[in-house]
Amino acid sequence: MERKTGILSDHSAQSLVEQLEMREGLTVLILNPPPDYESMLGTLPKKIHFKKRPSPNLDFIHFFTESRGGLAAEILMLKQSISPTGSLWISWPTVSVGRNSDLSESFVRDIGRKNGLVDAKTCSLNGRWSAMKLIVAPDEREP
């Protein structure tokens, strides 16, 4: 299930690549992915440019973390690495997995807002990870 602007909708027919809005030509950084991340994604669009470390003006970052401290320590660097129109996906373990995590959807949303980011979309990754898309707030974007 995905929450977008307060409306729940079933996107089970969409691939994870489609849910995350990975498109051809994007410059992508994946940080701390689970071992099965590539298999979760499935077939990738052509011409995606993967980076190994943060750099300015990335189109897409997917950051996995299991703690508030881990997110708090990296959120500013992550924001500085996405382009003004880029997407920053934050993923944390779902409650049902039984892993000890102090993260929640409300915490991710709040820390994003405190850093000039707004939530645009949420989704579930294979039932073991939750994900929230953060984007630069329109009033924070340079003209």
N, C-alpha and C positions, 0 to 999 in steps of 0.2 A: 504494500500500500504506500502511496505517496501523498504527502500533504503539500499542496501548492495553493498559496493564498487562502488558506483555511478550508479548502475542499479536499476531501479524500477521494482518491480514484485508484482503480486497480490497473497497474501497469505490468502485470505478470507476463503479458505477451511480448513486452519489449525486452530486448537484450540489455545486459548491464551497460554496454557501450552506449546504447541509445538512452538509457535512463540518466547516465552521467553526461550525456551530450558531448561525447568525444567525436569530433569531426575531422575530416581530412584537412591536413595542413597545419594542425595545431602544434604548438611547442609545449611539451608535457613534462612534468616532473612528478614522480611518484616517490613518496617518502615513507619508510617503515611498513611496506605492504606485508600482508600475511603471505605465507608460502604459496598458497593456491590462488593468488591474485590474478596471474595471467590466465589460468584456466577459468576463473570466474568471468573474466572479461569476454573471452571467446574471440571471434574474428575482429580484428582492428581495422579501422578505415585506413586507406592508403596514405602515405606521405605524412605520418605522424612523426614528429621530431622529438625523440626522448632525450632529456638532459639528465645528467647524473647528480647535479648539485644545484642549489638555488642560484638564480641569476635574474637580472631585471627583465621585465616585460614578458613573462611566461603567460601563455594563454590558459593553461590548465595545470593546477596542482592538486594532487590527492594526498592528503596527510593522514596517516593512521596513528592513533595514540590511545593509550589505555588510562591516562590520568589527566586530571586538571592541571597539575604542575607541568606535565609534558606539553600540553597545549599552550598554557600561559607563557612558557619559556620560548616558544617558537612563533606565536601568532603575529608579532610585529614583523619578524623576518619574512614570514609567509606573505603578509599583506604587501610588503615592499617588493616582493618578487613577482607578483601578478601584474599584468597590464591593467590599465584602467577599466577595460572591458572584459578582463579575464575571470575565470572561475576558480575558487578555492573550495575544494571539497574536504571536509573534516569527517573522519570516520572513527568510531569508538565501538567497543563490544556491546552487543545488545544485552539487556538484562537477562533474557532467557538463556543465554549461553552459560551463565553461572560463573563467569570470570569476575574477579574483584576489580571493579572500575568505579571511580567516583564521578565519571562524566555522565551528563544527561543532555537531552536536546535543549533544555532551557539554559544550561550553563554554556553550551557552545554558542547559542544565539546571543546570550548576554555578553560574553567575552568578545564576540564578533562586533557587536554594536559599540562596545567601549573602545574598539580599535577602528571605527569608521567603516565597518562592514555590515551588510544586511543579509538576512537569510532569504533565499530565493526558492529553495526546493529541498525536500527531504526524500530519502528512499532507503530501502533495506538492501544490503548486499548479502545474498544467499542466506539470510536469516541469522547470521552470526555477527554481522556488523551493521550499525546504523550509519547513515551518511547525511550530511547537511551541506548544501551548496551555499557559500557566502560570496557575495560580490561587493565591490567597492560601492559605497553609498553614492548615489548620484551627486549629492552636494559636496562630496569629497573628491570627485573626478576633476582633473585639470581640463580646461576648455580646449 
